[in-house]
Every structure is written in C-alpha cells, then in structure tokens.
C-alpha cells in the first residue's frame, strides 16, 4: 500500500508509506485514509475483511509510520465484509465511513451487489467508534447511510472530504439500466442537531434542488418518465408509513419558497385534489395539491409553492402521505431576496474560500454561484458590496452563468483596511423578473479580497460611465427541468449531457 503524496500535511515532500500483508495476516493493507486530528497528529486508517479496519499514527514530516506506533483495530465485523475506510472530523467528533459486504458484480451477477455505506463516530480518532444506536464498531456496529435503491446498486466505496463550504462524500454505484456500468455520485454530508451524518442527494447540476427519488425512501417506489426531471420520480407514496427524507445543505439562512413539483389525476371520492404532509426541520404542515389531470406527466403547471424559513447549514425535509394520492418529482429552493445577499452564502465556486472567521474571500479569476434568486422581491436596482482588504480590480454580478450578461459592475479600491468593511457602490442593475442564478466574478484583482454583504437599494441615477449589456427579458419562473432538447445533466462549466458519463464527476 502506498500513501498518496497529494495528502501532504506539512512537509513539501512525503516518502511513500509501505505496508504489505501476507497470507497469514488477519487484515489487508488496502484503502488508505489519512487525516490530521485536532491535536495535530497524523493518522492513517486502512484494511478490509478479516479483522476489519486498523489505524496507525504517521510521522508528519516524512509521511512514514511513526517510530513506535502501534496498529489499532477500530472496526471489526468478525470476518464479514468491511473495507474502504474514510475519516473526517466535524464539531469535535471523528467519523469513520466504511463499505460493507460485496461489490463489483456485473452482468448476470449484478443482483448480488450488496455493497452499502456505513458510519460510526468517536471523540478520539484512534478508537471508541460507535454507531447511532450505540453499538461499537469493533463489535459489528455501523449505521447504514446508503444501500441499493431503484437502479442504483452498491452505492459505497466512498471518500469523505472538505469542499469549499461544506463536507461532501463521493461514492460509486452500478447502474442497472446501463448494464451495470460504474458511475460516481457526489453528495453533501448533512449533520443532524446531535451531530450524526446523513447523506444528501447526488449532485445532478443544481445545488438548491432535490430530486425526490434520491431521498431516503421508506415504502415508496421509484418510477421513470421522460417528463420527469432527470427522468425519474417517486410514485406510490400511498401508505401510512411512506416517507421521503431529504437532507439538504442550505448556505444562506433566510426566507425561501419551496417549488414543489408533483402530479395527480383522480381521487376515490371525487375531491379536487390530494395532499402531502411536509415537515421542514421538524415543523409539519399539510400541503394541498390540486388535481393536475395526469399521472407521470408533470406539466409545468403542476407546482405549488411552500413559504418557509431555512437555516444556514443542515436542513431536513420529510414528505409523507396526506389525503388521497400524488406523485413527487422535485423540490427547488428559491431564495426570497429583499435587500441583502451575504457573500458567504454562496453555493459553490472556483478560487474562493471561507476564512477562519467565516468571511468570503475571492481571488482573481474566481467566481461564486448564488442559485435561485427571486429577483422580483429585490427592493431596488442599486448595488453595494462590502469590501475588506481591497486589491483593485473589478467584481461583476452576472446572470445565469459565469460568462453571462453583466447586470452590475463594481470597481474595487486598490487598497483597503483589513479590519474595516467599506461599501463600494456598483452600477445599477437592469430590471429583472422571476428566478435567476447570480454569478459573482472577479477580474484584475491584485490579491485575495474579502467580501461581506451584497446589498440592494434604490440606487443612483448616473451610471453612464459603466456600460452594461442588457439583454434581459421577463421570465416567470425558470424551467431548467429535463427535456429532450435541453439534455438531462449539466456540469459546473455549463456543458450539458444526455446521460451521466462514466466516471465523470459532475460538479
């Protein structure tokens, strides 16, 4: 087993970590995972089957096993399948993700894929891991996070990692509808109030959208339709114990509209519609669903809007049966913006980061995405950006893509106080309608610049010194749902794909 030199912790170079096993050993030297603990020590977890997962302390300078380090067993299923260790820290806990049971079955053997993703946690990196029920991982414990659903077989063999503004988990699976070929999914790690991780839906091109079929499903079927977003939806939410649970990371706290895309056709008693119960962070309400007149068709009119408040970070939505029957396709989370967008509430970006003080920082050539902004509620066309540590250059707010039309331009000061925010007046925005994606782009910056709030007001009358190309046209609500013309998948660069590409990470 060789350590990945990309996992360098402090020194510019690491030697390869070399461990090997022989037939008489009770573990396998595969699937390494390296993590620095809160005390600054570096550890490597590894192993599979046999006696399971082990951990060793490494020398931070050389990357080799530390002199005198002892190999410690931290997860054991008594010889049953366990492998693919991955470690990550959150809020003082260490989380050990593993893959259980059998993978890699294809062709006629596809149905025998029993691979699944599990997790346990400890307040020490080198042991004491338990699952959510309190069972020790050394005694076969492990909370199942992912297992086979629909056409998605064996979703496991994953790795937890820190992304720009969230933790994520990447795993592979076998697609039953594509001959068992392997694909990759990238999911948010979403923590409950008591710090247990759940896994959000795989990224399919939108951060503030949730495909119902990728939730945690109880007594619900997944069906296919060319009219559904991404070609699939949840059907037969018909039973008292039917449930769809959608863990979501929301980067900006505030008011939202949830765009709830469903369909239904008839009721036993001739009523005008049906209903679902929707619980948002524990607050349950019944949502009336007027008849749409067709099953599995999802016409554009088949939406209702649910006003709600969402937290920054982890949010949990649960859907259960109400009156009669309805199918569910997708939820979109629309930001109700009035006078402020916090820059640190971005969805993702390139050449951007959050500082230790949770401040948004951007470098030259960087951009950040703010999806699903309801522009009709913005108080006025004026724009101000709070800036600290200015280094010159220009910020542009664009619509719909990083190369989209500039709707506001901000010339930044060439120098700024690192301890005090200043408001920089930008050009007025043109008239905007409906829901838009905003992209904040940086050009010509002389160094990393800190941004606070993006603020909106009535603006100034004279913006003639700045040319803004305006080809805006009124839009009621975005319709980026799957169609044969538009294609079903889009990556961060805006490229569209009719189907997922094998091993292309779609983010």
TISETOR-802667 format. One record per residue (C-alpha): residue in three letters; x, y, z. Coordinates in steps of 0.001 Angstrom, whole numbers, padded with zeros to 6 digits, always signed. Layout:
% residues N
ALAXYZ...
This chain:
% residues 507
UNK+000000+000000+000000UNK+001408+003421-000911UNK+000370+006698+000699UNK-000981+009336-001650UNK+001539+012181-001915UNK-001401+014521-002527UNK-002201+014073+001176UNK+000827+016119+002261UNK+000108+017646+005678UNK+003057+019927+006435UNK+006271+018972+004688UNK+006680+019672+000960UNK+007534+016032+000301UNK+006389+012752+001721UNK+008001+009375+001259UNK+005712+006538+000243UNK+004142+004674+003145UNK+004771+000982+002556UNK+002821-001739+004311UNK+002187-005184+002975UNK+000371-008263+004119UNK+000994-011948+003712UNK-001399-014859+003691UNK-001181-015393+007438UNK-002200-011789+008288UNK-005731-011160+009519UNK-006174-007908+007593UNK-005492-006484+004135UNK-003274-003459+003519UNK-005625-001554+001186UNK-007910+001515+001106UNK-005800+004067+002990UNK-007385+007194+004508UNK-005207+009934+006058UNK-006412+012617+008487UNK-004790+015094+010898UNK-006517+015137+014282UNK-007308+018210+016384UNK-004039+017769+018302UNK-002005+017949+015098UNK-001200+014228+014891UNK-001491+012478+011515UNK-003202+009096+011221UNK-003840+006530+008505UNK-006777+004116+008567UNK-006790+001081+006276UNK-007819-002575+005992UNK-010563-004859+004741UNK-012401-008063+005647UNK-010686-010307+008217UNK-010265-008231+011347UNK-011506-005123+009539UNK-010229-001558+009795UNK-006998-000542+011546UNK-005296+002787+012212UNK-001649+003873+012571UNK-000024+007156+013536UNK+002253+008663+010869UNK+005247+010936+011105UNK+004016+014330+009909UNK+007371+015261+008397UNK+008198+012078+006469UNK+004780+010521+005986UNK+006170+007191+007164UNK+004797+005174+010072UNK+005867+006941+013267UNK+008551+005187+015276UNK+006918+003102+017981UNK+003415+003481+016522UNK+001069+000607+017241UNK-001559-000670+014834UNK-005006-000326+016442UNK-008154-002184+015364UNK-011069+000311+015186UNK-013830-001581+013291UNK-014429-005313+013041UNK-017327-007407+011706UNK-015925-010789+012724UNK-014791-011686+009226UNK-017751-010241+007294UNK-017176-007689+004551UNK-015869-004289+005641UNK-013417-002055+003754UNK-012985+001393+002193UNK-012258+003366+005365UNK-012636+007160+005204UNK-012154+009625+008071UNK-013366+013177+008607UNK-013742+015460+011642UNK-016763+017618+012477UNK-017516+019582+015634UNK-015099+017573+017782UNK-016146+014123+016545UNK-014260+011822+014176UNK-016410+009942+011685UNK-015378+006618+010188UNK-017163+005755+006936UNK-016814+002195+005644UNK-018208-000011+002892UNK-019885-003280+003864UNK-020466-006567+002046UNK-019967-007384-001656UNK-019228-005134-004598UNK-018123-005359-008192UNK-020771-007755-009519UNK-021806-007233-013134UNK-023725-008969-015889UNK-025781-011906-014686UNK-024296-011428-011212UNK-025430-007784-010875UNK-028174-008578-008379UNK-025565-009864-005927UNK-024148-006390-005317UNK-024854-005835-001631UNK-022348-003011-001127UNK-023516-000288+001259UNK-022113+002766+003057UNK-021993+002859+006870UNK-020672+005230+009526UNK-019688+005400+013174UNK-018177+008155+015296UNK-015851+008716+018236UNK-014409+011638+020179UNK-010957+010029+019654UNK-009518+009307+016250UNK-007831+006079+017359UNK-010817+004176+018702UNK-014073+004036+020584UNK-016262+004273+017454UNK-019974+003559+017893UNK-022962+003729+015572UNK-026113+005780+016076UNK-027664+003085+018262UNK-024575+002993+020494UNK-023194-000322+019214UNK-019408-000462+018991UNK-017910-000748+015517UNK-015454-003278+016956UNK-018487-005486+017644UNK-020043-005215+014182UNK-021778-001863+014633UNK-022370+000651+011859UNK-025236+002936+010835UNK-026247+002342+007205UNK-026329+005576+005197UNK-026621+004253+001629UNK-027739+000972+000147UNK-029327-000168-003103UNK-032315+001880-004260UNK-034036+001835-007638UNK-031487+001243-010392UNK-028613+002374-008156UNK-026809-000752-006991UNK-023987-000843-004447UNK-023604+002881-003590UNK-020434+002670-001498UNK-016649+002564-001706UNK-016590+006266-000891UNK-014469+009079+000498UNK-015469+011980+002748UNK-013756+015300+002002UNK-013907+019002+002801UNK-015159+021087-000102UNK-015153+024888-000306UNK-018104+025487+002017UNK-019352+022051+003021UNK-018272+018473+003604UNK-019041+016003+000852UNK-018925+012285+000155UNK-018052+010719-003195UNK-019091+007130-003923UNK-019525+004860-006899UNK-022513+002743-007858UNK-023598+000310-010587UNK-026386+001408-012922UNK-028823-001420-013573UNK-030242+000454-016570UNK-026803+000670-018193UNK-025622-002907-017960UNK-024148-002478-014501UNK-021570+000081-015589UNK-019977+002114-012798UNK-020683+005794-012147UNK-019762+008316-009498UNK-022031+010306-007191UNK-021005+013329-005087UNK-023232+014070-002091UNK-023355+016594+000737UNK-022760+015344+004275UNK-025624+016770+006334UNK-025388+016648+010126UNK-028351+016346+012474UNK-028662+018519+015588UNK-026993+015752+017609UNK-024117+015516+015112UNK-024945+012351+013205UNK-024236+012470+009465UNK-026753+011744+006735UNK-026055+011905+003014UNK-027865+014297+000697UNK-028815+013609-002873UNK-026101+013169-005528UNK-025196+016394-007299UNK-027048+016483-010627UNK-026315+020033-011761UNK-028180+022125-009157UNK-027230+022850-005554UNK-030609+024215-004421UNK-032702+021421-005906UNK-033617+017975-004646UNK-034739+015038-006757UNK-037302+013106-004725UNK-036073+009692-005916UNK-032653+010299-004327UNK-034023+010863-000834UNK-034014+008274+001922UNK-037124+006318+000902UNK-039472+004249+003037UNK-042252+002256+001325UNK-042040+004433-001811UNK-041392+003323-005415UNK-039111+004957-007994UNK-040671+005222-011453UNK-039468+006549-014797UNK-040934+009150-017130UNK-039413+011295-019870UNK-041493+014162-018450UNK-039872+013995-015006UNK-036790+015935-014020UNK-033789+013648-014634UNK-036233+011040-015927UNK-037307+009632-012543UNK-039783+010420-009770UNK-041353+008980-006613UNK-044603+007077-007086UNK-046863+005174-004704UNK-046478+007480-001732UNK-049659+005717-000752UNK-049161+004169+002661UNK-049239+005347+006246UNK-045518+004587+006608UNK-044468+006020+003207UNK-041753+008642+003674UNK-039222+010628+001648UNK-036438+012232+003709UNK-034305+014877+002005UNK-031210+016112+003871UNK-030097+019461+002380UNK-027219+021885+002875UNK-028506+025465+002517UNK-025635+028009+002547UNK-027778+031085+003336UNK-030232+031439+006189UNK-033482+033241+005448UNK-036867+033138+003730UNK-037455+030688+000892UNK-040140+029376-001392UNK-040013+025644-001995UNK-041161+024918-005532UNK-042901+021540-005125UNK-043337+019666-008438UNK-045934+016875-008272UNK-048779+015375-010238UNK-052068+013577-009560UNK-055180+012656-011512UNK-058110+011329-009533UNK-059423+010693-006045UNK-061729+007983-004753UNK-064378+010443-003609UNK-064172+012944-006471UNK-062315+015560-004438UNK-060498+018403-006189UNK-057078+017225-005185UNK-054869+015443-002697UNK-052250+016443-000147UNK-048877+015609+001324UNK-047608+016320+004791UNK-044302+018195+004553UNK-042085+018555+007606UNK-039320+021173+007398UNK-036819+020929+010232UNK-039481+019299+012383UNK-042338+021712+011590UNK-045105+019751+009890UNK-047785+021161+007609UNK-050320+019744+005173UNK-049777+020913+001592UNK-052832+020898-000642UNK-052152+019541-004149UNK-054821+020488-006731UNK-055520+017957-009473UNK-053155+018211-012457UNK-055097+015805-014661UNK-052399+013241-015449UNK-050109+010689-013853UNK-046361+010642-014597UNK-046662+013717-016829UNK-045639+016638-014600UNK-046910+019553-016675UNK-045301+022890-015796UNK-048478+023979-014011UNK-048165+021062-011572UNK-046339+023000-008875UNK-047224+024555-005549UNK-045058+026977-003577UNK-044346+026459+000115UNK-043091+029520+002041UNK-040591+028631+004759UNK-037519+029697+006685UNK-034340+027656+006282UNK-031179+027535+008350UNK-027648+028028+007124UNK-026186+024541+007003UNK-028167+021375+007679UNK-031880+021203+006870UNK-034161+018161+006717UNK-037374+017853+004711UNK-039705+014882+005157UNK-042708+014086+002941UNK-045467+011680+003970UNK-048911+010775+002634UNK-051845+013093+003216UNK-055260+012826+001552UNK-055572+010577-001488UNK-052574+010145-003801UNK-049931+012248-005559UNK-046550+011584-007176UNK-043498+013728-006434UNK-040745+014760-008833UNK-038564+017551-007469UNK-038134+020367-004970UNK-036398+023665-005793UNK-035371+026028-003004UNK-035880+029641-004122UNK-034222+032500-002199UNK-036517+035399-001316UNK-034023+038260-001560UNK-035024+041763-000493UNK-032020+043919+000401UNK-029094+041574+001141UNK-027249+038508-000098UNK-024425+037525+002271UNK-021369+036703+000179UNK-020601+033731+002421UNK-023998+032281+001473UNK-022708+031160-001943UNK-023495+027676-003234UNK-020083+026861-004704UNK-017330+028450-006729UNK-013791+028479-008048UNK-010833+030340-006455UNK-012973+031250-003466UNK-012898+030162+000172UNK-014276+030826+003632UNK-011738+032181+006127UNK-011413+031085+009743UNK-013764+033992+010573UNK-016337+032667+008075UNK-015649+035553+005676UNK-015904+035099+001926UNK-012580+035502+000077UNK-012103+035610-003682UNK-009023+035702-005918UNK-008509+036995-009434UNK-010386+034836-011930UNK-012624+033411-009226UNK-016383+033172-009234UNK-019170+032186-006873UNK-022645+030858-007636UNK-025867+032034-005953UNK-028669+029873-007321UNK-032393+030523-007469UNK-032610+034216-006580UNK-036192+035543-006738UNK-035427+038912-008302UNK-038983+040297-008077UNK-038603+040806-004321UNK-035347+042833-004524UNK-036021+046353-003196UNK-034325+048271-006000UNK-031705+048298-008762UNK-028890+049775-006629UNK-025993+047526-005593UNK-023341+047976-002901UNK-020688+045427-001968UNK-018949+045345+001396UNK-015198+045023+000822UNK-012248+044494+003125UNK-008602+044162+002159UNK-009234+045631-001302UNK-006655+044929-004017UNK-008146+046706-007035UNK-009838+045041-009963UNK-013490+044531-010821UNK-016372+042487-009491UNK-019247+041681-011820UNK-022631+040259-010965UNK-023751+038183-013935UNK-026899+036234-014591UNK-027249+032551-015418UNK-023534+031714-015954UNK-020019+032889-015172UNK-019871+034347-018691UNK-023445+035613-018691UNK-024631+039188-019117UNK-023199+041627-016584UNK-026051+043114-014569UNK-023887+045118-012157UNK-020223+046165-012205UNK-018124+047156-009172UNK-014705+048853-009390UNK-012788+047904-006240UNK-010382+050138-004304UNK-006701+049351-004780UNK-006073+049332-001025UNK-008242+048720+001995UNK-008217+048381+005758UNK-008042+044710+006748UNK-010077+045402+009869UNK-012949+047508+008499UNK-015625+046953+005881UNK-016266+049647+003289UNK-019259+049900+000974UNK-018415+050012-002727UNK-021157+051411-004954UNK-021719+049374-008107UNK-023671+050144-011252UNK-027449+049809-011127UNK-028994+046562-012241UNK-031428+046455-015162UNK-034998+045397-014498UNK-035068+041715-013595UNK-038001+039321-013369UNK-038501+035852-011973UNK-035864+033459-010689UNK-032260+033905-011789UNK-028903+032393-010921UNK-026383+035086-009934UNK-022669+034621-010580UNK-020163+036866-008821UNK-016972+037054-010920UNK-013612+038713-010168UNK-011273+040229-012755UNK-007972+042020-012336UNK-007673+041577-008579UNK-004183+042243-007248UNK-004686+039857-004341UNK-007283+037978-002344UNK-010213+040247-001442UNK-012724+039781+001375UNK-016419+040443+000695UNK-019211+040867+003221UNK-022801+041552+002173UNK-024078+042289-001307UNK-026701+044957-000595UNK-029549+046322-002705UNK-031252+049734-002553UNK-032892+052349-004778UNK-029552+053035-006452UNK-028107+056156-008058UNK-029287+057997-011145UNK-025996+058362-013019UNK-024406+055097-014126UNK-023450+056308-017599UNK-019722+055748-017035UNK-020243+051982-016944UNK-021537+050121-019955UNK-023882+047270-019107UNK-025035+044964-021819UNK-028668+044221-021071UNK-030469+041540-022963UNK-032735+040650-020092UNK-036230+039545-020880UNK-039034+038826-018408UNK-039180+035308-017039UNK-041898+033981-014761UNK-040050+031016-013281UNK-037022+029133-014568UNK-037714+025875-016355UNK-034419+024041-016308UNK-036120+020682-015941UNK-035185+017758-018091UNK-036304+017811-021709UNK-035028+016054-024790UNK-033957+019388-026275UNK-032075+020687-023226UNK-030452+017439-022095UNK-030556+015934-018653UNK-027301+016833-016922UNK-025162+019947-016640UNK-021724+020335-015086UNK-020294+023442-013401UNK-018973+024735-016732UNK-022459+024704-018209UNK-021877+021724-020506UNK-024950+019535-020955UNK-025098+015753-021203UNK-027939+013492-022274UNK-026796+010899-019740UNK-024230+010619-016994UNK-020756+009933-018345UNK-018851+007041-016814UNK-016596+008326-014026UNK-017121+011990-014973UNK-017548+013830-011665UNK-020491+016104-012403UNK-019647+019152-010296
